[in-house]
Amino acid sequence: MPRQLSEKAQIVSRIEEGWSIRAVAQLYNRNKKTILKIKQRWEQEDSLKRKIGSGRPKLTNPEQDAAFLGYLRNNPFATVRDAVIDTAFPASQLPPAGE
């Protein structure tokens, strides 16, 4: 079981044991809203897993990833900026030259 899923299972277990949302949030160092969302998902969907397709979409495809990593392997002293430019890697934000 992935660590995150295991933690969610522990959270649900504590709540079912009668722990308050606040106490569980403090124990796991999480926001109360996060604990409440986990509890609600468990009650409504009987699942702790994320929905398929949830989360941030990838900006790159496997070919772009391979080209970028290959460039860095072949040019170990290249800057990330050079690698992004030379491989036409889709960077979300590229810092100005010299920074």
RAKAFEN-V450248 format. One line per field, one symbol per residue. phi: phi as a letter, one per 20 degrees, with the letter a starting at -180 (. if undefined). burial: + if it has 24 or more other ideal C-beta (glycine too) atoms within 12 Angstrom, else -. A space follows every 50 residues. Layout:
phi->???
burial->???
This chain:
phi->.ggffffffffffffffoffgffffffelcfgfffffffffffedlbdff ffnenfffecdgffffffffgfffcfdfffgfffffdlffefbdfggnd
burial->-------+-+++-++-----+--+---+-+----+--++--+-----+-- -----------------+--+-----------++--+-+----------
